[in-house]
Amino acid sequence: MKYYLLNNKQIIFFYAFSRQIDLSLDRTRWTSFKNLQYYYSDKVSPEHIIKYLNNISYEEKSITRINKFKFLFKKGLREEEFEYFKNLLLLFDKFLKSNEINYTIQMEKLRIDIAVFYNNVLGSKISRKDLKRTMKIEHYYQNPLIQTIELKEFVPDNFEDNLLLSSRINSY
């Protein structure tokens, strides 16, 4: 079984980004989808996250009775969880690049799938203090009176390096 090892900062970043997508899609129900596309035009995009995910290394592990307990408390994702997360991001990226004008049922289903994933899978790997911090993530069409935290506060240290590496590899 492939196991993608992540550090705490990466998991918090993925949680915050997923929450931002969830809240932004939720607010899009009351506005134009074009406004959401414009909002993400100068933000970290799902495409950037996917490129970053493609550079994360994995370990081959067999889950035995002895290391099942250790597996539960490690910071990382099983291959199925990792691929599912990438697929959710790919679908959101596809919606952002589409010519959609209105919020559709498929977008609502995606929003719910993302919310379930980040709450159940990623949320279980984060401390209460960090969860509380990520609840204040900036998002599209947010209340201007509420104090939020920008996504850049959660970006892992090696994020830009991995994006540069992936762009160099793709240019060859």
C-alpha positions as CSV (number, residue, x, y, z in Angstrom):
1,M,0.0,0.0,0.0
2,K,1.3,3.5,-0.9
3,Y,1.3,5.9,2.0
4,Y,2.0,9.6,1.3
5,L,3.9,11.2,4.2
6,L,2.9,14.8,4.9
7,N,4.0,17.1,7.6
8,N,1.7,19.1,9.9
9,K,2.0,22.3,7.9
10,Q,1.0,20.5,4.6
11,I,-2.1,18.9,6.2
12,I,-3.2,22.3,7.7
13,F,-2.6,23.9,4.3
14,F,-4.7,21.3,2.4
15,Y,-7.4,21.6,5.1
16,A,-7.5,25.4,4.8
17,F,-7.5,25.3,1.0
18,S,-10.3,22.7,1.0
19,R,-12.3,24.8,3.5
20,Q,-11.8,27.9,1.3
21,I,-13.2,26.0,-1.7
22,D,-16.2,24.8,0.3
23,L,-17.0,28.3,1.6
24,S,-16.4,29.9,-1.7
25,L,-18.7,27.4,-3.6
26,D,-21.3,27.9,-0.9
27,R,-21.3,31.7,-1.4
28,T,-21.4,31.2,-5.2
29,R,-25.0,30.1,-4.9
30,W,-26.0,33.8,-4.4
31,T,-23.7,35.3,-7.0
32,S,-22.4,34.7,-10.5
33,F,-20.0,31.8,-11.0
34,K,-17.9,34.2,-13.1
35,N,-17.1,36.2,-10.0
36,L,-15.8,33.0,-8.3
37,Q,-13.6,32.4,-11.4
38,Y,-12.3,35.9,-11.2
39,Y,-11.6,35.5,-7.4
40,Y,-9.4,32.5,-8.0
41,S,-7.6,34.1,-10.9
42,D,-5.1,35.8,-8.6
43,K,-5.2,33.2,-5.7
44,V,-3.5,29.8,-5.3
45,S,-5.4,27.7,-7.8
46,P,-6.3,24.0,-7.6
47,E,-3.9,23.5,-10.5
48,H,-1.0,24.7,-8.3
49,I,-2.1,22.4,-5.5
50,I,-2.2,19.4,-7.9
51,K,1.3,20.2,-9.2
52,Y,2.5,20.4,-5.6
53,L,0.8,17.0,-4.8
54,N,2.5,15.4,-7.7
55,N,5.9,16.1,-6.1
56,I,5.0,14.5,-2.7
57,S,6.9,11.3,-2.1
58,Y,5.3,8.1,-0.8
59,E,6.3,5.0,1.0
60,E,5.3,1.4,0.2
61,K,3.9,-0.1,3.4
62,S,2.1,-3.2,4.3
63,I,-0.4,-2.8,7.1
64,T,0.1,-5.5,9.7
65,R,-1.6,-5.9,13.0
66,I,1.4,-4.3,14.8
67,N,1.6,-1.1,12.7
68,K,-2.1,-0.5,12.3
69,F,-2.1,1.6,15.5
70,K,0.9,3.6,14.3
71,F,-0.7,4.1,10.9
72,L,-3.8,5.8,12.5
73,F,-1.7,8.5,14.2
74,K,0.7,9.3,11.4
75,K,0.4,12.5,9.4
76,G,-0.2,11.3,5.9
77,L,-2.7,9.9,3.5
78,R,-3.3,6.5,2.0
79,E,-3.1,6.2,-1.8
80,E,-6.9,6.2,-2.1
81,E,-7.3,9.3,0.0
82,F,-4.5,11.1,-1.8
83,E,-5.9,10.3,-5.3
84,Y,-9.5,11.2,-4.2
85,F,-8.2,14.6,-3.0
86,K,-6.5,15.1,-6.3
87,N,-9.6,14.2,-8.2
88,L,-11.7,16.6,-6.2
89,L,-9.2,19.4,-7.0
90,L,-9.2,18.4,-10.7
91,L,-13.0,18.6,-10.8
92,F,-13.0,22.0,-9.1
93,D,-10.3,23.2,-11.5
94,K,-12.4,22.0,-14.4
95,F,-15.3,24.0,-13.1
96,L,-13.2,27.1,-12.8
97,K,-12.0,26.8,-16.4
98,S,-15.5,26.1,-17.7
99,N,-17.9,28.6,-19.3
100,E,-20.5,28.0,-16.5
101,I,-22.5,31.0,-15.5
102,N,-24.8,29.6,-12.8
103,Y,-24.2,27.3,-9.9
104,T,-25.2,23.7,-10.8
105,I,-26.1,20.6,-8.9
106,Q,-22.7,19.1,-9.8
107,M,-21.0,22.0,-8.1
108,E,-23.1,21.5,-5.0
109,K,-22.2,17.8,-5.0
110,L,-18.5,18.7,-5.3
111,R,-18.8,21.2,-2.5
112,I,-20.3,18.5,-0.2
113,D,-17.7,15.9,-1.2
114,I,-14.9,18.4,-0.4
115,A,-16.4,19.3,2.9
116,V,-16.8,15.6,3.9
117,F,-13.2,14.9,2.9
118,Y,-11.5,17.7,4.7
119,N,-13.6,17.3,7.8
120,N,-13.3,13.5,8.1
121,V,-9.9,12.8,6.6
122,L,-7.8,15.9,7.1
123,G,-9.5,17.3,10.1
124,S,-8.7,14.1,12.1
125,K,-5.0,14.8,11.7
126,I,-5.1,18.4,13.0
127,S,-4.9,19.8,16.5
128,R,-7.9,21.8,17.9
129,K,-5.8,25.0,17.9
130,D,-5.0,24.6,14.2
131,L,-8.6,23.7,13.4
132,K,-9.8,26.9,15.1
133,R,-7.3,28.9,13.1
134,T,-8.4,27.4,9.7
135,M,-12.0,28.2,10.5
136,K,-11.1,31.8,9.8
137,I,-9.8,31.2,6.3
138,E,-10.5,33.9,3.7
139,H,-13.0,33.0,1.0
140,Y,-15.0,34.4,-1.8
141,Y,-17.9,36.7,-1.0
142,Q,-17.0,36.8,2.7
143,N,-18.5,39.1,5.3
144,P,-16.3,42.2,5.3
145,L,-16.8,42.6,9.1
146,I,-15.4,39.2,10.0
147,Q,-11.6,39.0,10.6
148,T,-10.2,36.3,8.3
149,I,-6.8,34.7,7.8
150,E,-5.3,34.7,4.3
151,L,-4.4,31.4,2.7
152,K,-0.7,32.5,2.4
153,E,-0.4,32.1,6.2
154,F,-0.9,28.3,5.8
155,V,1.4,27.8,2.7
156,P,4.1,25.2,3.4
157,D,7.7,26.4,3.2
158,N,8.5,24.2,0.1
159,F,5.4,25.1,-1.9
160,E,7.0,27.5,-4.4
161,D,10.1,25.3,-4.7
162,N,7.9,22.3,-5.7
163,L,6.0,24.4,-8.2
164,L,9.2,25.6,-9.8
165,L,10.5,22.0,-10.0
166,S,7.3,20.7,-11.5
167,S,7.3,23.5,-14.2
168,R,11.0,22.7,-15.1
169,I,10.2,19.0,-15.5
170,N,7.2,19.7,-17.7
171,S,9.2,22.1,-19.9
172,Y,11.6,19.4,-20.9
